[in-house]
Amino acid sequence: MREMKFISPTDGPMDLQQTYQTIIDFIKTEPDDQYRLIVGTDSQAGLKEVVFVTAIVIYRVGRGGRFFYHKEQERIHTSMKQRIFYEVSKSLEVASKLTGFLADEAELTEELQVEIHVDVGEKGPTNAIIKEVVGMVVGSGYEALIKPDSYAASTVADKYTK
């Protein structure tokens, strides 16, 4: 995997390993709380490029959280359906790498729920591919959430696609 740079609104730019360490440090401040590690990607098509933003959210259930985002532009021209699948594959790539890191902190993260938030919903043109993209996520071993519950993709990542 090419080296992805993430931006933390709190700490600034960092690579994925530093992002992971920041997440672990956040969990260590309140280790008895419940957490969710969430990854979601959104995109915005322009005339010549598509902007993709992948967000990582560490959510301390009921008590807030932190987020990080990676933004990149690609010169690809695909249908909306293909773009959604590409978003999901980007989220799965990041989640897979983070899951690999989690093995090093098993005692701290064994109950950490990992979710992939997908920017599709029952209303609108993405309705037709919900089963396919949810199956892609679940088949990869993660929980899939769609709109209106997919805030990592539809709110956090979406904010930075503009």
Backbone hydrogen bonds in HBPLUS format (Angstrom, degrees):
<---DONOR---> <-ACCEPTOR-->    atom                        ^
c    i                          cat <-CA-CA->   ^        H-A-AA   ^      H-
h    n   atom  resd res      DA  || num        DHA   H-A  angle D-A-AA Bond
n    s   type  num  typ     dist DA aas  dist angle  dist       angle   num
A0006-PHE N   A0014-MET O   2.67 MM   8  5.31 168.2  1.68 176.5 172.9     1
A0014-MET N   A0006-PHE O   2.78 MM   8  5.31 145.0  1.90 155.3 162.4     2
A0007-ILE N   A0069-TYR O   2.70 MM  62  5.23 152.1  1.78 140.6 148.8     3
A0069-TYR N   A0007-ILE O   2.97 MM  62  5.23 150.1  2.06 133.6 142.6     4
A0008-SER N   A0012-GLY O   2.90 MM   4  4.76 158.5  1.95 118.0 125.2     5
A0012-GLY N   A0008-SER O   2.70 MM   4  4.76 152.7  1.77 142.5 142.7     6
A0019-THR N   A0015-ASP O   2.89 MM   4  6.14 153.8  1.95 151.3 159.9     7
A0020-TYR N   A0016-LEU O   2.84 MM   4  6.06 160.3  1.88 150.0 154.8     8
A0021-GLN N   A0017-GLN O   2.95 MM   4  6.23 158.3  2.00 145.8 151.6     9
A0022-THR N   A0018-GLN O   2.92 MM   4  6.15 151.1  2.00 145.9 153.4    10
A0023-ILE N   A0019-THR O   3.01 MM   4  6.33 150.3  2.10 147.4 155.6    11
A0023-ILE N   A0020-TYR O   3.08 MM   3  5.05 116.6  2.50  94.2 109.7    12
A0024-ILE N   A0020-TYR O   2.93 MM   4  6.30 160.0  1.97 154.6 159.7    13
A0025-ASP N   A0021-GLN O   2.88 MM   4  6.10 160.1  1.92 147.7 153.4    14
A0026-PHE N   A0022-THR O   2.95 MM   4  6.13 149.8  2.04 141.5 149.7    15
A0027-ILE N   A0023-ILE O   2.97 MM   4  6.32 156.5  2.03 151.5 157.4    16
A0028-LYS N   A0024-ILE O   2.87 MM   4  6.12 155.8  1.93 150.8 158.1    17
A0029-THR N   A0026-PHE O   3.32 MM   3  5.49 144.0  2.45  99.1 108.5    18
A0030-GLU N   A0027-ILE O   3.13 MM   3  5.68 144.8  2.26 114.1 122.4    19
A0033-ASP N   A0030-GLU O   3.15 MM   3  5.83 167.4  2.16 124.0 128.0    20
A0061-VAL N   A0034-GLN O   2.93 MM  27  5.65 141.7  2.07 143.4 154.0    21
A0036-ARG N   A0059-TYR O   2.94 MM  23  5.16 143.2  2.08 139.0 150.3    22
A0059-TYR N   A0036-ARG O   2.91 MM  23  5.16 172.2  1.92 158.7 159.8    23
A0037-LEU N   A0113-GLN O   2.80 MM  76  6.10 165.1  1.82 162.7 167.9    24
A0115-GLU N   A0037-LEU O   2.83 MM  78  6.25 158.2  1.87 154.9 161.8    25
A0038-ILE N   A0057-VAL O   2.83 MM  19  4.99 170.6  1.84 156.7 159.3    26
A0057-VAL N   A0038-ILE O   2.79 MM  19  4.99 163.0  1.82 147.2 152.0    27
A0039-VAL N   A0115-GLU O   2.97 MM  76  6.38 152.9  2.05 150.0 157.7    28
A0117-HIS N   A0039-VAL O   2.84 MM  78  6.10 159.2  1.88 144.8 152.0    29
A0040-GLY N   A0055-ALA O   2.99 MM  15  5.33 155.2  2.05 147.0 153.5    30
A0055-ALA N   A0040-GLY O   2.69 MM  15  5.33 170.2  1.70 170.2 169.7    31
A0042-ASP N   A0053-VAL O   2.94 MM  11  5.50 153.4  2.01 150.5 157.8    32
A0053-VAL N   A0042-ASP O   2.91 MM  11  5.50 165.7  1.93 162.7 165.3    33
A0044-GLN N   A0051-VAL O   2.87 MM   7  5.18 144.2  2.00 141.6 152.6    34
A0051-VAL N   A0044-GLN O   2.91 MM   7  5.18 168.0  1.92 149.2 147.9    35
A0046-GLY N   A0049-GLU O   2.70 MM   3  5.21 154.6  1.76 160.6 169.5    36
A0050-VAL N   A0074-GLU O   2.82 MM  24  5.38 160.7  1.86 154.3 160.3    37
A0074-GLU N   A0050-VAL O   2.91 MM  24  5.38 159.9  1.95 148.5 154.7    38
A0052-PHE N   A0072-GLU O   2.80 MM  20  5.42 171.1  1.81 169.5 172.0    39
A0072-GLU N   A0052-PHE O   2.93 MM  20  5.42 158.8  1.97 157.8 164.3    40
A0054-THR N   A0070-HIS O   2.89 MM  16  5.20 155.2  1.95 149.2 155.6    41
A0070-HIS N   A0054-THR O   2.84 MM  16  5.20 152.4  1.91 145.1 154.5    42
A0056-ILE N   A0068-PHE O   2.82 MM  12  5.18 160.6  1.86 149.2 154.2    43
A0068-PHE N   A0056-ILE O   2.87 MM  12  5.18 145.8  1.99 148.5 158.1    44
A0058-ILE N   A0066-ARG O   2.94 MM   8  5.47 163.0  1.97 154.5 160.2    45
A0066-ARG N   A0058-ILE O   3.01 MM   8  5.47 151.0  2.10 145.6 153.8    46
A0060-ARG N   A0064-GLY O   2.70 MM   4  5.44 151.4  1.78 157.1 167.0    47
A0063-ARG N   A0060-ARG O   2.71 MM   3  5.32 160.1  1.74 149.1 150.7    48
A0083-ARG N   A0079-SER O   2.95 MM   4  6.20 154.4  2.02 149.7 157.5    49
A0084-ILE N   A0080-MET O   2.95 MM   4  6.22 152.7  2.02 151.2 157.6    50
A0085-PHE N   A0081-LYS O   3.14 MM   4  6.47 162.1  2.17 151.9 156.0    51
A0086-TYR N   A0082-GLN O   2.96 MM   4  6.18 149.6  2.05 143.3 152.2    52
A0087-GLU N   A0083-ARG O   2.84 MM   4  6.15 150.7  1.93 146.7 154.8    53
A0088-VAL N   A0084-ILE O   2.98 MM   4  6.30 162.2  2.01 152.7 156.6    54
A0089-SER N   A0085-PHE O   2.93 MM   4  6.19 154.3  2.00 144.9 152.2    55
A0090-LYS N   A0086-TYR O   2.98 MM   4  6.24 149.7  2.07 146.4 154.1    56
A0091-SER N   A0087-GLU O   3.01 MM   4  6.36 158.9  2.05 152.1 157.7    57
A0092-LEU N   A0088-VAL O   2.87 MM   4  6.12 160.6  1.91 152.9 158.3    58
A0093-GLU N   A0089-SER O   2.96 MM   4  6.07 150.0  2.05 141.7 149.5    59
A0094-VAL N   A0090-LYS O   3.16 MM   4  6.45 161.5  2.19 150.7 154.0    60
A0095-ALA N   A0091-SER O   2.88 MM   4  6.08 167.3  1.89 154.6 158.9    61
A0096-SER N   A0092-LEU O   2.85 MM   4  5.87 155.3  1.92 144.3 150.9    62
A0097-LYS N   A0093-GLU O   3.19 MM   4  6.41 157.7  2.24 142.8 148.0    63
A0098-LEU N   A0094-VAL O   2.94 MM   4  6.21 165.9  1.96 156.2 160.1    64
A0099-THR N   A0095-ALA O   2.81 MM   4  5.93 156.1  1.86 148.2 155.2    65
A0100-GLY N   A0096-SER O   3.02 MM   4  6.25 148.6  2.13 142.3 150.3    66
A0101-PHE N   A0097-LYS O   3.12 MM   4  6.50 150.8  2.21 145.8 153.2    67
A0102-LEU N   A0098-LEU O   2.93 MM   4  6.23 146.0  2.04 146.1 156.3    68
A0104-ASP N   A0101-PHE O   2.99 MM   3  5.78 155.4  2.06 121.7 127.8    69
A0105-GLU N   A0102-LEU O   2.91 MM   3  5.29 153.9  1.98 112.6 120.9    70
A0108-LEU N   A0105-GLU O   2.90 MM   3  5.47 136.5  2.09 118.1 130.0    71
A0109-THR N   A0105-GLU O   2.93 MM   4  5.99 146.3  2.05 152.3 162.0    72
A0110-GLU N   A0106-ALA O   2.88 MM   4  5.10 121.1  2.23 150.0 148.3    73
A0112-LEU N   A0109-THR O   2.92 MM   3  4.96 165.0  1.94 112.9 117.0    74
A0143-GLU N   A0114-VAL O   3.45 MM  29  6.62 172.3  2.45 154.6 152.5    75
A0116-ILE N   A0143-GLU O   2.78 MM  27  6.10 160.2  1.82 169.4 176.3    76
A0145-LEU N   A0116-ILE O   3.02 MM  29  6.35 157.8  2.07 155.6 157.7    77
A0118-VAL N   A0145-LEU O   2.89 MM  27  6.11 173.2  1.89 176.8 178.0    78
A0120-VAL N   A0118-VAL O   2.88 MM   2  5.64 140.1  2.04 100.2  90.0    79
A0147-LYS N   A0120-VAL O   2.82 MM  27  5.87 162.0  1.85 166.2 165.4    80
A0127-ASN N   A0124-GLY O   3.29 MM   3  5.96 168.4  2.31 120.4 123.7    81
A0129-ILE N   A0126-THR O   3.09 MM   3  5.75 158.3  2.13 119.8 125.8    82
A0130-ILE N   A0127-ASN O   3.47 MM   3  5.59 174.3  2.47 110.2 111.7    83
A0133-VAL N   A0129-ILE O   3.06 MM   4  6.30 171.8  2.06 165.4 165.9    84
A0134-VAL N   A0130-ILE O   2.91 MM   4  5.94 166.3  1.93 161.8 166.3    85
A0135-GLY N   A0131-LYS O   2.94 MM   4  5.87 152.9  2.02 137.7 145.8    86
A0136-MET N   A0132-GLU O   3.00 MM   4  6.23 144.4  2.13 139.5 149.3    87
A0137-VAL N   A0133-VAL O   3.09 MM   4  6.37 153.6  2.16 145.1 150.7    88
A0138-VAL N   A0134-VAL O   2.87 MM   4  6.06 179.4  1.87 161.7 161.9    89
A0139-GLY N   A0135-GLY O   2.82 MM   4  5.65 153.1  1.89 138.9 147.3    90
A0140-SER N   A0137-VAL O   2.95 MM   3  5.13 142.0  2.09 101.3 113.1    91
A0142-TYR N   A0137-VAL O   3.33 MM   5  5.76 170.2  2.34 140.4 138.6    92
A0141-GLY N   A0138-VAL O   2.95 MM   3  5.10 159.7  1.99 106.6 112.7    93
A0149-ASP N   A0146-ILE O   2.80 MM   3  5.60 133.8  2.01 140.6 137.3    94
A0153-ALA N   A0150-SER O   3.13 MM   3  5.83 133.9  2.35 117.8 127.3    95
A0154-SER N   A0150-SER O   2.89 MM   4  5.97 169.2  1.90 163.2 160.4    96
A0155-THR N   A0151-TYR O   2.90 MM   4  4.85 142.1  2.04 123.3 128.2    97
A0156-VAL N   A0151-TYR O   2.93 MM   5  6.36 159.7  1.97 163.6 169.8    98
A0157-ALA N   A0152-ALA O   2.94 MM   5  6.08 161.1  1.98 142.5 148.7    99
A0158-ASP N   A0153-ALA O   3.21 MM   5  6.23 133.6  2.44 138.8 150.6   100
A0159-LYS N   A0155-THR O   3.07 MM   4  6.04 148.2  2.18 141.5 147.4   101
A0160-TYR N   A0157-ALA O   3.02 MM   3  5.55 137.9  2.21 112.4 122.8   102
A0161-THR N   A0158-ASP O   3.17 MM   3  5.27 163.5  2.20 107.0 112.1   103
